[in-house]
Amino acid sequence: MEWLDGQDVNSRTVIDYGCGSGILGIAAALKGAGHVICVDNDPQALEATADNAARNAASGIIQRPTPQSYDRPAADVVEAHIHGNPLIALD
């Protein structure tokens, strides 16, 4: 979250892979990202992401695909926090 806070994501496409509750994707949306894709293989995580996005008025720009249905579009920022190991890449 601290790294994301220092990034310019305004109008960019952000992928939050392994989104869990969606906190990183929602933060990107609130910072002005143009499109956020929150990917997870756990249906409960995708539901939690939807609920949290709605609570934060970010539902309009967040997609929630499973890895199987994710079409891997080009992105400006990819962020992930999988098994306690943060991975963030900026193109």
Secondary structure, 3 states (H helix, E strand, C coil): CHHHHCCCCCCCEEEEECCCCCHHHHHHHHCCCCEEEEECCCHHHHHHHHHHHHHCCCHHHEECCCCCCCCCCCCCEEEEEECCEEEEEEC
